[in-house]
């Protein structure tokens, strides 16, 4: 029987292997966004 989800590999997307990926990805993206905001605020304060 073909996979009901074409393009997805259930062996690679097993929950035991990927249980924390979404959480870690969201935290990493939030940290990157926060760094960008902090640099903008610092640059705004340093401008004459």
N, C-alpha and C positions, 0 to 999 in steps of 0.2 A: 504494500500500500504506500503510495507517495505521501510525503510530508504534507500536513494540512496548512503549514506555514512556509510557502516557498521562499527561499533565500535565507532561512534560519537553520542553524545547525544545533539540534538539541544537545549534542555531546559537548559542544563548546560553550553552550549557555546553561550548563548545569548549575543549579543553585549553590552547591557546595563550593564551586570554583568562583562564583561571581556574587556571593552574598553581600559583600560590602562595597562593591564597585560604585553603585549609584550614590551611596552616602558619601564615599570619599571623593567622588567626582564633584558633587554639589559643594562640598566644603572647599575643595581646591579652587573651583571657579569663584566662590564667594571671596576667598582670600585674595585672588588676583584682582577682582573688582574693587575690593577694599583698598588694596595698594594703589590702584589708579586714582581712586577718590582722594586718598591721603596726599598723593603727589600734587593733585590739582589744588587742594586747599593750601598746601604749603607754597606753591607757586603764586597763588593769589595773594597770600600774605606778604611775600617777598617783593612783589611788584610795587614800585614807588607810586 
